[in-house]
Amino acid sequence: MDEEDEDSDSSNYVIREKAVKSAWNSLYDSSDHLLFCSRNTTVDLSTLHPPHIQIFKIWQVYLENFDPLLKVTHAPTLQARIIDAASDITNIDSPLEALMFSIYCVVIFSLDEKECEKLFGSTRESLLSSYQLGAREALLNCRFMRTDDRDCLTALHFYLMTIKPSTDPRALSAILGSTMRIAQRMGLHDESANEKHDALEAELRRRLWWSLVLFDARISEMTDFRLGHLLPTWNCKRPLNANDFDFRPGMKTAPEVHGMVSEALFAVVRGEIGDYLRHCSFHLDFVNPALKSVARKQPEGDELSALEQIIESKYLRYCDLQNPLHFMVTWWARGQLAKLRFIRSLADYSKVTQRTEAQRDASISYALAMLDCDSKIMANKHSKGFRWLIYLNFPFPAYVHIVQDLRRRPYSEHARVAWDVMSENCAARFLDVDGRDKFMDRKDNPFFMIFAGVVFQAWAAREAAMANLAPGEREVPPMIVTQIRARMAKLDAESAQGDSQQQGADEATGAGDQSMFLGTDLSSFGVDNDLSAMDQGFPLLQEQNLMGFNTNAWGWPAPTFNPMMGHGW
């Protein structure tokens, strides 16, 4: 295959938009109730609150796992309000009650199954379901669609974050659109409106706006990047690098900004990177080129190098990697910088008819850096409490780009490293999957099948190349391939009946056999060919089209990742 054919969108390897949308339709129930919900008049909210002792356990976990990353609440003042409210849960101010239920939600969301059982004596699913019901009812009590209360909007934000893994991204995007409109009506995006409040309230409004915008940007990546609000059309200031104890209610002047690090470091760095992105040319070229005229002028030369220098010298150089928050900030920021370089490389190379080997290698190096940073966070036990945010950001674009290149260049300079990096990320990502949403254990989960398909295609290309280079020799599969095979074998064994169950499990664990696909109907997910042919194994390059995926057609090399995965992907 020549260079032109390799870059063509007419290839047989198709991951089509309609396939992902079909998968969404299959995976998720109707989401209409999430926003236009009917009242359940039988619910007494006081019965949904946890016992007093658990309220304070939840608050402590919130301070450890959730608050350090967003910093959209002021812990000293909110703690006093929660203690007071817990003394009489039948008489809590509606916005505060909504915020309390949403805090219950995000805390359970940040924990795994074992932690929920140990701390609260119940399953993660039952706790989350109960507290989400309470949050919805409490939000309705606040009349959240017409609210001007920051606590109510914060509660809505928290609630939406916790339903992300189980909600169709299209539905969540629509709800977020309404949420962003509420925030704009409250003036959070407008610095002149924020400045009318005291220093503490103004800062919390800014942090809430930035957190909403960045969450909206993530969901827009999964649906339509151009619908997001990460734009140069608003002027809300970035979060201040200051601690909670630097603020007091009623203070008129903002505190001095810390020169190095503070409790709000993650929100500060996230705001710095987001502020750069909403003004940069390659982002606006795709989102809305007309807005480049109102964007802030970037430094001369390499914009990203300048940003990287700011992040490293202003913040990361002062981080202590033994501190869980500092560890999270460091590797998250470096991963985001790699992602920006990755996006820019795709945008730049879309303007040329043929990419050079050096250009291809550069894009791959950025994608590998994304996975490497992601793995460092996921594998570090000290940052376990912060993994909830990483679970919301599966680096699927990096995987797609890497396996696309591995198919074209199975023995490139980066090939062996790429397989190792993907294997490490897969191991780190799926290490505790059984203790979370168990989305991978669902036999009918189409996104795991898509993920498995693109990985198998890349490995099949390497096996085919090996067969040509050294007939008769067989390379040991990388860990990511064996892990996916084992997971799919487990699913196949669990769904089989009688003797066929054991036979299917034995066959599925074979080194070159993909019979674990049998019994899984992927035709509704855009697969072109009969998967029954896979009982002959998956060793040959020409058999890759059995999965029917085309990473070339996934919007590459345009800088958009939509439509992306949901349900944990």
C-alpha positions in Angstrom: 0.0 0.0 0.0 1.5 3.3 -1.0 1.5 6.5 1.1 -1.5 8.0 -0.7 -3.6 4.9 -0.1 -2.6 4.8 3.6 -3.9 8.3 4.2 -7.1 7.8 2.2 -10.4 7.8 4.0 -11.6 5.1 1.7 -9.8 2.4 3.7 -11.7 -0.7 4.8 -11.0 0.0 8.5 -14.1 1.9 9.6 -15.0 3.4 13.0 -18.0 5.2 11.8 -20.0 7.9 13.6 -23.2 6.0 13.0 -21.6 3.0 14.7 -20.9 5.0 17.9 -24.4 6.5 17.8 -25.9 3.1 17.4 -23.9 1.9 20.3 -25.1 4.8 22.5 -28.7 4.0 21.5 -28.2 0.4 22.6 -26.3 1.1 25.8 -28.3 3.9 27.4 -31.9 4.2 28.4 -33.9 7.3 27.6 -32.4 10.3 29.5 -35.4 12.6 29.2 -36.2 12.2 33.0 -32.8 13.7 33.8 -34.0 17.3 33.1 -37.7 17.2 32.6 -38.4 14.9 35.5 -41.7 14.4 37.3 -41.9 14.8 41.0 -42.0 11.8 43.2 -44.3 13.1 45.9 -43.7 10.0 48.1 -40.1 10.9 48.7 -39.3 12.4 52.1 -35.8 13.8 51.7 -35.0 13.5 55.3 -35.1 9.7 55.0 -32.5 9.8 52.2 -29.9 11.6 54.2 -27.2 9.3 55.7 -26.9 9.0 59.5 -25.1 11.8 61.3 -21.9 9.9 61.7 -21.8 9.0 58.0 -22.5 12.7 57.0 -19.2 13.6 58.7 -17.4 10.6 57.1 -18.7 11.8 53.7 -17.5 15.3 54.4 -14.0 14.1 55.3 -13.8 12.0 52.1 -15.0 15.1 50.2 -12.2 17.1 51.6 -9.7 14.4 50.6 -10.9 13.2 47.2 -13.0 15.9 45.5 -12.5 19.3 46.9 -8.8 19.6 46.2 -9.4 19.3 42.4 -12.3 21.7 41.8 -12.2 24.0 44.8 -15.6 25.4 44.0 -16.7 25.4 47.7 -15.1 27.1 50.7 -14.5 24.3 53.1 -14.3 26.4 56.4 -17.6 28.1 55.9 -19.4 25.2 54.3 -18.4 22.8 57.0 -20.0 25.0 59.7 -23.2 25.1 57.6 -23.3 21.4 57.2 -22.7 20.7 60.9 -25.6 23.1 61.7 -27.9 21.5 59.0 -27.1 17.9 60.2 -28.5 18.8 63.6 -32.0 19.1 62.1 -32.2 17.4 58.7 -35.9 18.1 58.4 -35.4 21.8 58.2 -32.5 22.5 55.8 -32.4 25.4 53.4 -33.2 24.0 49.9 -30.0 25.1 48.1 -27.9 23.8 50.9 -29.8 20.5 51.0 -29.2 20.1 47.2 -25.5 20.8 47.7 -25.3 18.3 50.5 -26.9 15.5 48.4 -24.7 16.3 45.5 -21.7 16.1 47.9 -22.9 12.7 49.0 -23.0 11.8 45.3 -19.5 12.9 44.3 -18.0 11.3 47.4 -19.5 7.9 46.5 -18.6 8.5 42.9 -14.9 8.9 44.0 -14.8 5.6 45.8 -14.6 2.0 44.6 -16.8 -0.9 45.7 -14.6 -2.0 48.6 -14.3 1.4 50.0 -18.1 2.0 50.0 -18.7 -1.3 51.7 -16.0 -0.6 54.3 -17.0 3.0 55.1 -20.8 2.9 54.7 -21.8 -0.8 54.7 -23.6 -0.7 51.4 -22.8 -1.2 47.7 -21.6 1.7 45.6 -24.5 1.3 43.2 -27.2 1.5 45.9 -25.6 4.4 47.6 -25.1 6.4 44.4 -28.6 5.6 43.2 -30.2 6.8 46.5 -28.1 10.0 46.8 -28.7 10.8 43.1 -32.5 10.5 43.7 -32.1 12.8 46.7 -30.1 15.3 44.6 -32.7 15.4 41.9 -35.5 15.9 44.3 -33.6 18.6 46.2 -32.7 20.4 43.0 -36.4 20.4 42.1 -37.2 21.9 45.5 -34.7 24.7 44.5 -36.5 25.3 41.2 -33.0 24.9 39.7 -34.0 26.0 36.2 -34.7 29.5 37.4 -32.2 29.7 40.3 -29.8 32.5 41.1 -28.2 30.6 43.9 -24.6 29.5 43.5 -25.1 26.6 45.9 -27.9 25.3 43.7 -25.8 25.6 40.6 -22.8 23.9 42.3 -25.1 21.1 43.3 -26.3 20.7 39.7 -22.7 20.6 38.5 -21.7 17.9 41.0 -24.8 15.8 40.1 -24.1 16.0 36.4 -20.5 14.8 36.9 -21.7 11.7 38.7 -24.2 10.7 36.1 -21.7 11.0 33.2 -20.7 7.3 33.1 -24.3 6.1 32.9 -25.7 8.8 30.6 -25.8 9.1 26.9 -23.3 11.9 26.1 -25.8 13.6 23.8 -28.3 13.9 26.6 -25.7 15.1 29.0 -24.5 17.7 26.5 -28.1 19.0 26.2 -28.4 19.2 30.0 -25.1 20.9 30.3 -26.2 23.4 27.6 -29.0 24.4 30.0 -26.7 24.5 32.9 -24.3 26.8 31.1 -27.2 29.1 30.2 -28.2 29.2 33.9 -24.6 30.2 34.8 -24.5 32.9 32.2 -27.9 34.3 33.4 -26.3 34.5 36.9 -23.4 36.4 35.3 -20.6 34.0 36.3 -19.0 34.4 32.9 -18.9 38.2 33.2 -16.1 39.7 35.4 -18.0 42.9 35.9 -20.8 40.9 37.6 -18.3 38.9 39.7 -16.6 42.1 40.9 -19.9 43.3 42.5 -19.6 40.5 45.1 -17.2 40.3 48.1 -13.8 38.6 47.4 -14.9 35.1 48.6 -18.1 35.0 46.7 -16.5 36.4 43.5 -13.7 33.8 43.7 -16.2 30.9 44.1 -18.2 32.2 41.2 -15.1 32.2 39.0 -14.0 28.8 40.1 -17.5 27.4 39.4 -17.6 29.0 36.0 -14.2 27.5 35.0 -15.1 24.1 36.4 -18.4 24.1 34.4 -16.7 25.3 31.2 -14.0 22.6 31.4 -16.5 19.8 32.1 -18.7 21.1 29.3 -15.5 21.0 27.0 -15.0 17.4 28.0 -18.5 16.4 27.1 -18.3 18.4 23.9 -15.3 16.3 22.9 -17.6 13.3 23.0 -20.4 14.8 21.0 -19.6 18.0 19.0 -16.5 19.9 19.9 -17.9 23.1 18.4 -20.7 23.3 20.9 -18.5 23.9 23.9 -18.0 27.2 25.8 -14.2 27.2 25.8 -14.2 30.4 23.7 -12.7 33.9 23.9 -16.1 35.5 24.2 -16.2 35.9 28.0 -13.9 37.5 30.4 -14.2 35.7 33.7 -10.8 35.7 35.5 -8.9 32.5 36.2 -9.0 31.1 39.7 -6.6 32.6 42.2 -3.7 30.7 43.6 -4.8 31.0 47.2 -5.8 28.8 50.1 -9.2 28.6 51.8 -7.9 30.3 54.9 -6.8 33.3 52.9 -10.5 34.1 52.3 -13.1 35.3 54.8 -16.7 36.1 54.2 -17.3 39.7 53.6 -13.7 40.7 52.8 -13.6 43.4 50.2 -10.1 42.8 48.7 -8.8 39.6 47.3 -5.9 38.0 49.1 -2.4 38.0 47.8 -1.7 35.3 45.3 0.7 32.6 46.4 3.9 32.7 44.4 4.3 28.9 44.3 1.6 26.5 45.3 -1.6 26.6 47.2 -4.6 24.3 48.0 -6.2 25.5 44.7 -3.2 24.5 42.6 -5.0 22.0 40.4 -7.8 24.5 39.6 -5.3 27.2 38.9 -3.2 25.1 36.5 -6.3 23.7 34.8 -7.5 27.3 34.4 -4.2 28.4 32.9 -4.2 25.6 30.3 -7.9 26.2 29.5 -7.4 29.9 29.1 -4.6 29.3 26.7 -6.7 26.8 24.7 -9.7 29.1 24.3 -7.5 31.8 22.7 -5.2 29.6 20.6 -5.4 29.6 16.8 -5.5 25.8 16.1 -8.4 25.4 18.6 -10.4 28.3 17.1 -9.7 27.2 13.5 -11.8 24.2 14.2 -14.4 25.6 16.7 -15.1 29.0 15.1 -12.5 30.7 13.0 -14.4 34.0 13.1 -13.6 34.3 16.8 -9.9 34.6 16.1 -10.4 38.3 15.7 -11.4 38.7 19.4 -8.9 36.2 20.8 -6.0 37.4 22.9 -2.8 37.6 20.9 -0.4 34.8 21.7 3.3 35.2 22.2 5.5 35.1 19.1 7.1 31.8 18.2 5.9 28.4 19.5 2.8 29.2 21.6 2.8 25.7 23.2 6.5 25.9 24.2 5.8 29.3 25.9 2.8 27.8 27.8 4.8 24.7 28.8 7.6 27.0 30.2 5.0 28.9 32.2 3.4 25.8 33.7 6.7 24.1 34.5 8.5 27.2 35.9 5.6 28.9 37.7 3.9 25.8 39.2 5.4 22.3 38.6 8.9 23.1 39.7 7.6 23.7 43.2 5.6 20.5 43.5 6.5 17.7 45.9 5.7 14.5 44.1 5.2 12.8 47.5 2.2 15.0 47.9 -0.8 13.4 46.2 -2.3 16.6 45.0 1.1 17.8 43.6 1.6 14.4 41.9 -1.8 14.7 40.3 -1.2 18.3 39.2 2.2 17.5 37.7 1.2 14.5 35.6 -2.2 15.8 34.7 -0.7 19.0 33.4 2.0 17.3 31.4 -0.6 15.0 29.9 -2.7 18.0 28.9 0.3 19.7 27.3 1.0 16.5 25.4 -2.6 16.4 24.3 -2.4 20.0 23.0 0.7 19.2 21.0 -1.1 16.1 19.7 -4.1 18.1 18.6 -2.0 20.8 17.0 0.0 18.2 15.1 -3.2 16.8 13.7 -4.4 20.2 12.7 -1.1 21.2 11.1 -0.7 17.9 9.2 -4.2 18.1 7.8 -3.0 21.0 5.7 -0.4 18.8 3.8 -1.2 16.1 1.2 1.5 13.8 2.5 3.1 13.5 6.0 6.7 12.8 6.4 8.0 10.0 8.6 9.2 12.7 11.1 5.8 14.2 11.2 4.2 10.8 11.9 6.8 10.1 14.6 6.1 13.4 16.3 2.3 12.8 16.5 2.9 9.3 17.8 5.3 10.7 20.5 2.7 13.1 21.7 0.0 10.3 21.8 2.4 8.1 23.8 3.1 10.9 26.2 -0.6 11.3 26.8 -0.9 7.6 27.7 2.3 7.6 29.8 1.1 10.5 32.0 -2.3 8.9 32.3 -0.7 5.6 33.4 1.4 7.4 36.0 -1.7 8.8 37.7 -3.8 5.7 37.5 -1.0 3.4 38.8 0.0 5.6 41.7 -1.7 4.5 45.0 -1.4 7.9 46.6 -3.5 9.6 43.9 -6.2 6.9 44.1 -8.7 9.4 45.5 -8.4 11.6 42.5 -8.9 8.8 39.9 -12.6 9.8 39.5 -11.5 12.7 37.3 -9.2 10.5 35.2 -12.0 8.0 34.7 -14.0 10.8 33.1 -11.2 11.3 30.5 -10.3 8.0 28.8 -7.6 8.9 26.2 -9.2 7.1 23.3 -8.0 9.6 20.6 -4.4 8.6 21.5 -5.2 4.9 21.3 -6.9 5.4 17.9 -4.0 7.4 16.5 -1.4 4.9 17.8 -3.1 1.8 16.5 -3.7 3.5 13.2 0.0 4.1 12.9 0.9 0.6 14.0 -1.2 -0.8 11.3 0.6 1.2 8.7 4.0 0.9 10.2 4.0 -2.3 12.3 7.8 -2.2 12.7 8.4 1.5 13.0 10.9 3.0 15.4 8.1 3.6 17.9 6.3 0.3 17.5 7.7 -1.7 20.4 7.5 1.2 22.7 4.0 1.9 21.6 2.9 -1.6 22.5 4.6 -1.3 25.9 3.0 2.1 26.7 -0.5 0.9 25.7 0.0 -2.2 27.7 1.0 -0.2 30.8 -2.0 2.1 30.4 -4.4 -0.8 29.9 -3.1 -2.5 33.0 -3.4 0.8 35.0 -6.8 1.7 33.7 -8.5 -1.6 34.1 -6.8 -2.7 37.3 -9.8 -2.0 39.6 -12.5 -2.2 37.0 -14.4 -4.8 38.9 -14.7 -2.4 41.9 -16.2 0.4 39.9 -19.0 0.5 37.3 -18.2 -2.9 35.8 -18.9 -1.5 32.3 -16.3 -3.9 30.8 -18.0 -6.9 32.3 -21.1 -6.3 30.3 -21.4 -8.8 27.5 -23.3 -6.3 25.4 -20.9 -3.3 26.0 -20.2 -2.2 22.4 -17.4 0.2 23.3 -15.2 -2.5 24.8 -15.7 -4.4 21.6 -14.7 -1.4 19.5 -11.6 -0.8 21.7 -10.7 -4.5 21.4 -11.2 -4.4 17.7 -8.8 -1.5 17.0 -6.2 -3.1 19.2 -6.5 -6.5 17.5 -6.3 -4.9 14.1 -3.0 -3.3 14.9 -1.6 -6.6 16.4 -2.8 -8.5 13.3 -0.9 -6.1 11.1 2.3 -6.8 13.1 1.7 -10.6 12.9 1.2 -10.3 9.2 4.4 -8.3 8.8 6.3 -10.9 10.9 4.9 -13.7 8.7 6.5 -12.0 5.7 9.8 -11.2 7.4 10.3 -14.5 9.2 7.9 -17.2 8.1 7.1 -19.7 10.7 8.1 -17.5 13.7 5.5 -16.1 16.1 5.9 -13.1 18.3 4.7 -13.1 21.9 1.6 -10.8 22.1 1.9 -7.7 24.2 0.1 -7.5 27.5 -2.7 -5.3 26.2 -3.6 -8.0 23.7 -3.5 -10.8 26.2 -5.5 -8.8 28.8 -8.2 -8.0 26.3 -8.4 -11.6 25.2 -8.7 -12.8 28.8 -11.4 -10.3 29.5 -13.4 -11.3 26.4 -12.9 -14.9 27.2 -14.3 -14.3 30.7 -17.3 -12.6 29.2 -17.8 -15.4 26.7 -17.5 -18.1 29.4 -20.0 -16.4 31.6 -22.7 -16.1 28.9 -22.3 -19.6 27.5 -24.5 -22.5 28.6 -23.6 -26.1 29.6 -20.8 -27.8 27.8 -20.6 -25.0 25.2 -19.7 -22.6 28.0 -16.5 -24.5 29.0 -15.6 -25.2 25.4 -16.1 -21.5 24.5 -13.9 -20.4 27.4 -11.1 -22.9 26.5 -11.1 -21.8 22.8 -11.2 -18.1 23.7 -8.0 -18.3 25.7 -6.0 -19.5 22.7 -3.1 -17.3 21.6 -4.3 -16.6 18.1 -8.0 -17.5 18.5 -10.7 -14.8 18.7 -13.7 -17.1 19.1 -14.6 -15.1 22.1 -16.3 -12.7 19.7 -18.9 -15.4 18.8 -22.3 -14.8 20.2 -21.8 -11.1 20.3 -24.0 -9.2 17.9 -22.1 -6.2 16.6 -24.1 -5.7 13.4 -26.0 -2.9 14.9 -22.7 -1.1 15.7 -21.6 -0.7 12.1 -19.7 -3.9 11.6 -19.8 -4.9 7.9 -18.9 -8.6 7.9 -20.1 -11.8 9.5 -18.0 -12.3 12.6 -18.5 -16.1 12.3 -15.4 -16.0 10.1 -13.4 -15.1 13.2 -13.5 -18.7 14.4 -10.6 -19.2 12.1 -8.5 -16.9 14.3 -7.3 -13.4 13.7 -3.7 -13.8 12.4 -4.0 -12.4 8.9 -3.9 -8.7 7.9 -6.8 -9.2 5.4 -9.0 -10.4 8.2 -8.9 -7.0 10.0 -11.9 -5.8 8.1 -14.0 -8.3 10.1 -14.2 -5.7 12.8 -15.1 -3.1 10.3 -13.3 -0.2 11.8 -11.6 2.7 10.0 -9.6 5.0 12.2 -8.8 7.1 9.1 -12.5 8.0 9.0 -12.6 9.0 12.6 -12.3 12.7 11.7 -8.5 12.5 11.5 -6.5 14.5 11.1 -8.9 17.3 11.9 -8.6 18.3 15.6 -11.8 16.8 16.8 -12.4 13.7 18.8 -16.2 13.4 18.4 -18.1 11.3 18.6 -16.2 9.8 21.6 -17.0 7.0 24.0 -19.2 7.1 27.0 -19.8 4.8 29.9 -16.4 5.1 31.3 -14.6 5.5 28.0 
